Amino acid sequence: MPADVLFLLKKFLSVMLLPPLLPLLLIGLGLWFLVRKPRLGKALAWGGVLLSLLLMTPAGVDLLSAPLEQVPVLRPADLPRAQAIVILGGGQRLHMPEYGGPTPNRITLERLRYGARLARQSGLPVLLSGGAPKGMDGEAVAMARSLREDFGVEPRWQEVHSLDTADNARFSAVILRAAGIHRIVLVTHAAHMRRALNEFAAQGLEVIPAPTGFFSASSEGAEFSDFLPGASAAYAGWYTLHEWLGLLAQAVREFGR
């Protein structure tokens, strides 16, 4: 199957299996069953409501994200072991007229900020990884411009062909091996790190994780606001469920090999 067709298929499945559509589909299905099978209809409809609340409250997001984020924060002493820093893209905003073109979205900016900090501390060369569908500039192009202009760090390499995390690892590994690099610091969000580590390790690279942007709460006690829906929690819930689905797809792919 062509890469662009597979990319669109994955995007369609993501829309169907992630909020806000997934809970609405459950609620709609429950209402449809309500007359013929009232018990099933009520269970589906209330299940959709509860799932929606789970994915838009800080307490619910914490339950889902904490298992994904069981990765230690990078220690400064680990930096000298690496040969390069790899920063993964997380999306870009296409309509940014004030910047004269596409720019990294907030997820990518969080990764760039942390990657730039590590680059300045270590002096290690930086590889940016992020592509785009056919006919568009790769995400790494906008990342490189932002890293240079906003954070004062010049990237060494740009990988512009990847459309998902597996591509990030595969195409980045080609560039890194050509440069004689096999040990990297990998910068991405904490919830994404587990999946990214699997892909880069499968390419034979030794990976030192450098997670950023943790969604799970600190060990401090819960507050009343943790049980109230909010826009930030809703986005974190969407992202976290996306990562669980990504891990499931990764497991299915490995099982089929």
Contacts in CASP RR format, 6 or more apart in sequence:
PFRMAT RR
TARGET T0000
AUTHOR 0000-0000-0000
METHOD contacts of the structure
MODEL  1
MPADVLFLLKKFLSVMLLPPLLPLLLIGLGLWFLVRKPRLGKALAWGGVL
LSLLLMTPAGVDLLSAPLEQVPVLRPADLPRAQAIVILGGGQRLHMPEYG
GPTPNRITLERLRYGARLARQSGLPVLLSGGAPKGMDGEAVAMARSLRED
FGVEPRWQEVHSLDTADNARFSAVILRAAGIHRIVLVTHAAHMRRALNEF
AAQGLEVIPAPTGFFSASSEGAEFSDFLPGASAAYAGWYTLHEWLGLLAQ
AVREFGR
1 9 0 8 1.000
3 163 0 8 1.000
4 133 0 8 1.000
4 134 0 8 1.000
7 133 0 8 1.000
7 163 0 8 1.000
7 164 0 8 1.000
10 164 0 8 1.000
14 242 0 8 1.000
14 245 0 8 1.000
15 21 0 8 1.000
16 22 0 8 1.000
16 25 0 8 1.000
17 245 0 8 1.000
18 238 0 8 1.000
18 241 0 8 1.000
18 242 0 8 1.000
18 245 0 8 1.000
19 51 0 8 1.000
19 52 0 8 1.000
19 55 0 8 1.000
19 56 0 8 1.000
19 234 0 8 1.000
19 237 0 8 1.000
19 238 0 8 1.000
19 241 0 8 1.000
20 52 0 8 1.000
22 51 0 8 1.000
23 47 0 8 1.000
23 48 0 8 1.000
23 49 0 8 1.000
23 51 0 8 1.000
23 52 0 8 1.000
23 55 0 8 1.000
24 48 0 8 1.000
24 52 0 8 1.000
26 44 0 8 1.000
26 45 0 8 1.000
26 47 0 8 1.000
26 48 0 8 1.000
26 51 0 8 1.000
27 44 0 8 1.000
27 45 0 8 1.000
27 47 0 8 1.000
27 48 0 8 1.000
27 49 0 8 1.000
28 44 0 8 1.000
28 45 0 8 1.000
29 41 0 8 1.000
29 44 0 8 1.000
29 45 0 8 1.000
30 40 0 8 1.000
30 41 0 8 1.000
30 42 0 8 1.000
30 43 0 8 1.000
30 44 0 8 1.000
30 45 0 8 1.000
31 41 0 8 1.000
31 45 0 8 1.000
32 41 0 8 1.000
33 40 0 8 1.000
33 41 0 8 1.000
33 44 0 8 1.000
34 41 0 8 1.000
34 42 0 8 1.000
34 45 0 8 1.000
53 229 0 8 1.000
54 60 0 8 1.000
54 63 0 8 1.000
54 64 0 8 1.000
55 61 0 8 1.000
55 64 0 8 1.000
55 234 0 8 1.000
55 237 0 8 1.000
55 238 0 8 1.000
55 240 0 8 1.000
55 241 0 8 1.000
56 229 0 8 1.000
56 230 0 8 1.000
56 233 0 8 1.000
56 234 0 8 1.000
56 237 0 8 1.000
57 226 0 8 1.000
57 227 0 8 1.000
57 228 0 8 1.000
57 229 0 8 1.000
57 230 0 8 1.000
57 233 0 8 1.000
58 217 0 8 1.000
58 225 0 8 1.000
58 226 0 8 1.000
58 227 0 8 1.000
58 228 0 8 1.000
58 230 0 8 1.000
58 233 0 8 1.000
59 222 0 8 1.000
59 226 0 8 1.000
59 227 0 8 1.000
60 233 0 8 1.000
60 237 0 8 1.000
61 215 0 8 1.000
61 216 0 8 1.000
61 233 0 8 1.000
61 236 0 8 1.000
61 237 0 8 1.000
61 240 0 8 1.000
62 215 0 8 1.000
62 216 0 8 1.000
62 217 0 8 1.000
62 226 0 8 1.000
64 237 0 8 1.000
64 240 0 8 1.000
64 241 0 8 1.000
64 244 0 8 1.000
65 191 0 8 1.000
65 214 0 8 1.000
65 215 0 8 1.000
65 216 0 8 1.000
65 236 0 8 1.000
65 237 0 8 1.000
65 240 0 8 1.000
66 216 0 8 1.000
68 190 0 8 1.000
68 191 0 8 1.000
68 193 0 8 1.000
68 194 0 8 1.000
68 240 0 8 1.000
68 243 0 8 1.000
68 244 0 8 1.000
69 190 0 8 1.000
69 191 0 8 1.000
69 193 0 8 1.000
69 211 0 8 1.000
69 214 0 8 1.000
69 215 0 8 1.000
69 216 0 8 1.000
70 194 0 8 1.000
71 190 0 8 1.000
71 193 0 8 1.000
71 194 0 8 1.000
71 197 0 8 1.000
71 209 0 8 1.000
71 211 0 8 1.000
72 209 0 8 1.000
73 211 0 8 1.000
74 118 0 8 1.000
74 185 0 8 1.000
74 208 0 8 1.000
74 209 0 8 1.000
74 210 0 8 1.000
74 211 0 8 1.000
76 121 0 8 1.000
78 185 0 8 1.000
78 208 0 8 1.000
79 118 0 8 1.000
79 121 0 8 1.000
79 122 0 8 1.000
79 124 0 8 1.000
79 185 0 8 1.000
79 208 0 8 1.000
80 122 0 8 1.000
81 183 0 8 1.000
81 208 0 8 1.000
82 122 0 8 1.000
82 124 0 8 1.000
82 183 0 8 1.000
82 184 0 8 1.000
82 185 0 8 1.000
82 208 0 8 1.000
83 124 0 8 1.000
83 180 0 8 1.000
83 181 0 8 1.000
83 182 0 8 1.000
83 183 0 8 1.000
83 184 0 8 1.000
84 124 0 8 1.000
84 125 0 8 1.000
84 126 0 8 1.000
84 127 0 8 1.000
84 156 0 8 1.000
84 176 0 8 1.000
84 179 0 8 1.000
84 181 0 8 1.000
84 184 0 8 1.000
84 185 0 8 1.000
85 115 0 8 1.000
85 118 0 8 1.000
85 119 0 8 1.000
85 122 0 8 1.000
85 124 0 8 1.000
85 125 0 8 1.000
85 126 0 8 1.000
85 127 0 8 1.000
85 184 0 8 1.000
85 185 0 8 1.000
85 187 0 8 1.000
85 210 0 8 1.000
86 126 0 8 1.000
86 127 0 8 1.000
86 129 0 8 1.000
86 172 0 8 1.000
86 176 0 8 1.000
86 184 0 8 1.000
86 185 0 8 1.000
86 186 0 8 1.000
86 187 0 8 1.000
86 200 0 8 1.000
87 111 0 8 1.000
87 112 0 8 1.000
87 115 0 8 1.000
87 126 0 8 1.000
87 127 0 8 1.000
87 128 0 8 1.000
87 129 0 8 1.000
87 143 0 8 1.000
87 147 0 8 1.000
87 187 0 8 1.000
87 188 0 8 1.000
88 111 0 8 1.000
88 129 0 8 1.000
88 130 0 8 1.000
88 165 0 8 1.000
88 168 0 8 1.000
88 186 0 8 1.000
88 187 0 8 1.000
88 188 0 8 1.000
88 192 0 8 1.000
88 196 0 8 1.000
89 104 0 8 1.000
89 107 0 8 1.000
89 108 0 8 1.000
89 111 0 8 1.000
89 128 0 8 1.000
89 129 0 8 1.000
89 130 0 8 1.000
89 139 0 8 1.000
89 140 0 8 1.000
89 143 0 8 1.000
89 168 0 8 1.000
89 188 0 8 1.000
90 104 0 8 1.000
90 105 0 8 1.000
90 107 0 8 1.000
90 108 0 8 1.000
90 111 0 8 1.000
90 130 0 8 1.000
90 139 0 8 1.000
91 104 0 8 1.000
91 105 0 8 1.000
91 107 0 8 1.000
91 108 0 8 1.000
91 139 0 8 1.000
92 102 0 8 1.000
92 103 0 8 1.000
92 104 0 8 1.000
92 105 0 8 1.000
92 108 0 8 1.000
92 132 0 8 1.000
92 139 0 8 1.000
92 142 0 8 1.000
92 143 0 8 1.000
93 102 0 8 1.000
93 103 0 8 1.000
93 104 0 8 1.000
93 105 0 8 1.000
94 101 0 8 1.000
94 102 0 8 1.000
94 136 0 8 1.000
96 102 0 8 1.000
96 103 0 8 1.000
101 142 0 8 1.000
102 137 0 8 1.000
102 141 0 8 1.000
102 142 0 8 1.000
103 142 0 8 1.000
103 145 0 8 1.000
103 146 0 8 1.000
104 112 0 8 1.000
104 139 0 8 1.000
104 142 0 8 1.000
104 143 0 8 1.000
104 146 0 8 1.000
107 189 0 8 1.000
107 239 0 8 1.000
108 139 0 8 1.000
108 143 0 8 1.000
109 146 0 8 1.000
110 189 0 8 1.000
110 212 0 8 1.000
110 213 0 8 1.000
111 187 0 8 1.000
111 188 0 8 1.000
111 189 0 8 1.000
111 212 0 8 1.000
112 143 0 8 1.000
112 146 0 8 1.000
112 147 0 8 1.000
112 150 0 8 1.000
112 151 0 8 1.000
113 151 0 8 1.000
113 212 0 8 1.000
114 187 0 8 1.000
114 210 0 8 1.000
114 212 0 8 1.000
115 126 0 8 1.000
115 153 0 8 1.000
115 187 0 8 1.000
115 210 0 8 1.000
115 212 0 8 1.000
116 147 0 8 1.000
116 151 0 8 1.000
116 152 0 8 1.000
116 153 0 8 1.000
118 124 0 8 1.000
118 185 0 8 1.000
118 187 0 8 1.000
118 210 0 8 1.000
119 126 0 8 1.000
119 153 0 8 1.000
120 153 0 8 1.000
122 185 0 8 1.000
124 185 0 8 1.000
125 155 0 8 1.000
125 156 0 8 1.000
125 157 0 8 1.000
126 147 0 8 1.000
126 153 0 8 1.000
126 154 0 8 1.000
126 155 0 8 1.000
126 156 0 8 1.000
126 157 0 8 1.000
127 155 0 8 1.000
127 156 0 8 1.000
127 157 0 8 1.000
127 158 0 8 1.000
127 159 0 8 1.000
127 172 0 8 1.000
127 175 0 8 1.000
127 176 0 8 1.000
127 184 0 8 1.000
128 140 0 8 1.000
128 143 0 8 1.000
128 144 0 8 1.000
128 147 0 8 1.000
128 155 0 8 1.000
128 157 0 8 1.000
128 158 0 8 1.000
128 159 0 8 1.000
129 140 0 8 1.000
129 159 0 8 1.000
129 162 0 8 1.000
129 168 0 8 1.000
129 171 0 8 1.000
129 172 0 8 1.000
130 138 0 8 1.000
130 139 0 8 1.000
130 140 0 8 1.000
130 143 0 8 1.000
130 159 0 8 1.000
130 160 0 8 1.000
130 162 0 8 1.000
130 168 0 8 1.000
131 138 0 8 1.000
131 139 0 8 1.000
131 140 0 8 1.000
131 159 0 8 1.000
131 160 0 8 1.000
131 161 0 8 1.000
131 162 0 8 1.000
131 163 0 8 1.000
131 167 0 8 1.000
132 138 0 8 1.000
132 139 0 8 1.000
132 160 0 8 1.000
132 163 0 8 1.000
133 163 0 8 1.000
137 160 0 8 1.000
138 160 0 8 1.000
138 161 0 8 1.000
139 160 0 8 1.000
140 158 0 8 1.000
140 159 0 8 1.000
140 160 0 8 1.000
141 158 0 8 1.000
141 160 0 8 1.000
143 155 0 8 1.000
143 158 0 8 1.000
144 155 0 8 1.000
144 158 0 8 1.000
147 153 0 8 1.000
147 154 0 8 1.000
147 155 0 8 1.000
148 154 0 8 1.000
148 155 0 8 1.000
157 175 0 8 1.000
157 179 0 8 1.000
159 168 0 8 1.000
159 171 0 8 1.000
159 172 0 8 1.000
159 175 0 8 1.000
161 167 0 8 1.000
161 171 0 8 1.000
162 168 0 8 1.000
162 170 0 8 1.000
162 171 0 8 1.000
162 172 0 8 1.000
165 192 0 8 1.000
165 195 0 8 1.000
165 196 0 8 1.000
165 199 0 8 1.000
166 199 0 8 1.000
166 250 0 8 1.000
168 196 0 8 1.000
168 199 0 8 1.000
168 200 0 8 1.000
169 196 0 8 1.000
169 199 0 8 1.000
169 200 0 8 1.000
169 202 0 8 1.000
169 203 0 8 1.000
169 205 0 8 1.000
170 199 0 8 1.000
170 203 0 8 1.000
172 200 0 8 1.000
172 203 0 8 1.000
173 200 0 8 1.000
173 203 0 8 1.000
173 204 0 8 1.000
173 205 0 8 1.000
176 182 0 8 1.000
176 184 0 8 1.000
176 205 0 8 1.000
182 204 0 8 1.000
182 205 0 8 1.000
182 206 0 8 1.000
183 205 0 8 1.000
183 206 0 8 1.000
183 208 0 8 1.000
184 200 0 8 1.000
184 205 0 8 1.000
184 206 0 8 1.000
184 207 0 8 1.000
184 208 0 8 1.000
185 208 0 8 1.000
185 209 0 8 1.000
185 210 0 8 1.000
186 193 0 8 1.000
186 196 0 8 1.000
186 197 0 8 1.000
186 200 0 8 1.000
186 207 0 8 1.000
186 208 0 8 1.000
186 209 0 8 1.000
186 210 0 8 1.000
187 210 0 8 1.000
187 212 0 8 1.000
188 196 0 8 1.000
188 211 0 8 1.000
188 212 0 8 1.000
189 211 0 8 1.000
189 212 0 8 1.000
189 213 0 8 1.000
189 215 0 8 1.000
189 239 0 8 1.000
190 211 0 8 1.000
190 212 0 8 1.000
190 213 0 8 1.000
190 214 0 8 1.000
190 215 0 8 1.000
190 216 0 8 1.000
191 214 0 8 1.000
191 215 0 8 1.000
191 239 0 8 1.000
191 240 0 8 1.000
191 243 0 8 1.000
192 243 0 8 1.000
193 209 0 8 1.000
193 211 0 8 1.000
194 243 0 8 1.000
194 247 0 8 1.000
195 243 0 8 1.000
195 246 0 8 1.000
195 247 0 8 1.000
195 250 0 8 1.000
197 207 0 8 1.000
197 209 0 8 1.000
198 250 0 8 1.000
199 250 0 8 1.000
200 207 0 8 1.000
201 207 0 8 1.000
215 236 0 8 1.000
215 237 0 8 1.000
215 239 0 8 1.000
215 240 0 8 1.000
217 226 0 8 1.000
END
